[in-house]
Amino acid sequence: MTVMTVNNVPCEINVSRKEQTLEAAIIGDWVLDAETPALDAVLAQLGDGMDIKRLVFSTEALGRWDSLLMTELIRLIDYGAKQGIQVDTTTLPEGIQGLLSLVYAVPERGWGAAPGDSNPMAGSHWQRRTANISR
């Protein structure tokens, strides 16, 4: 019987700035049992959207990934969109792009809304969330 041992490559996110673009390099294995790096430094560099106008991703050193990475990417994308920053997801792997498309394809519904109820705020919320996401 062969036992497979998985050694996770520590996950990290490094940022570099070029003019008004912030590049977030996603490195290592972003899996649920990994120790997640704090995104606070990245969010702080994004700031209020006054200095940084665009967020791009680099994934050349990305290893294995699962819902942990998706959760953190959604957090970054939503924060960037809220600050009016253009978020370019085209450099992410196709699988991640596909999942992000699903995440942002359905507008959020208010709590307690029954199926078939129209929520006049859903469309505007959806437009605000996706207005600055490039695919």
N, C-alpha and C positions, 0 to 999 in steps of 0.2 A: 504494500500500500504506500503510495506516495502522498506525502503531506506537503501542501504548497504553503510556503510562508510568504506573506506580502510585507515588504518593507516600504512603508510610505516615505516618499520624498517630501520633506516639510513644505507646506504651502506658504507662499508669500506673495505679496503684491508690492511691486516697486514702481514708483512714479518718476517720470521725467517731464520737464516742461520745455516746449519750444514755442516761443512767442505766446500766443493765446491758446495753445493746444496742450492738454495734459495727456500723456500716454501712460496707461496703467498696464504694466507687464505682469501677467498672471503666471506664476511659476509653481511647479510641484504638483502634488496630488491633493486635490480639493475634494476629499471624501469625508463622510460623516464622522469618522473616528479621528480625524486630523485636528490638530490644534490650530484654530483659525487666527490669522493675524487681525489685529484691530484695523478697521477701516477708517477710524477717526482721522488719521493723518491724511488719508486720501480725501475725505470729505472736507477737511480743513483747507486743503490745497484747492479744491474746487471752489470753496468760498461761496460768495453770493452771486457768482456769475458776472462780476464786474471785470475781473482780470482774465479769467479762463472762459473761453467761448465754445470750446470743443473738447470732448473726451473721446479718446480712441483706446483700443485695447491691443496688446501684443500677447500672443499665446504660443510663441515658438517653444517655450520651455514648460508648457502646460503638460502635466501628466494625466493621471486618471482623475475623473471628476464625477460628481453625482449632484444630488439636490443641494448640497452645501454650497457649491459654486453658484448654482442657479439663484439661491436665496441671496447671496452676497451681490451678484450682478444686478438683480432686481432692485436691491437697495441702492446701489450706485446709480443705476439708470433713473430710478424715480427721483433721487436727490438731484441729479443733474437736470432732469426735465423741470423739476420744481424751481430751479435756479435760472432757468432759461438757457441752459447749456446744451448745445447740440451733441448728442451721444451717438457715436458711429459704432454700430455693432457688426459691420460687414467684415471685420477682421477676426471675428470669433469663429470657431469651428461650426460647420453646417448644422450639426446636431443641436448645439446651443442656440444658434439662430432660429432653428425650427421651434424649439421649446419656447423661446422668447416670443415668437410670433403667436403661439398659442396663448401665452400669458396675457399678451396685450390685445388679443383678438376679441375678447369678451369684456365689455365694460362691467365695472363693479356694480353690484346692486346694493341698495340700502338694506339694513337689517330689517327683517320682518316683511319684506316685500313679497307678495304672493306672485306665483307665476302668472304672466299675462298683464301684470300691473305695469303701467308706463311710468317711468321715473324721468321727469323732465331734466333732472340734473345729471343723469347718467351720460348722456351724449356730451355735454360740456366737460364733464370730468374726464371722460375718455379722450376727448380732443386735447385737453390740457396735458394729460399723461403722455400722449404719444406725439405731440406736436414737434418735439425736439429730438425724436429718435430717428436716426438714419438707418435704413436697411439696405 
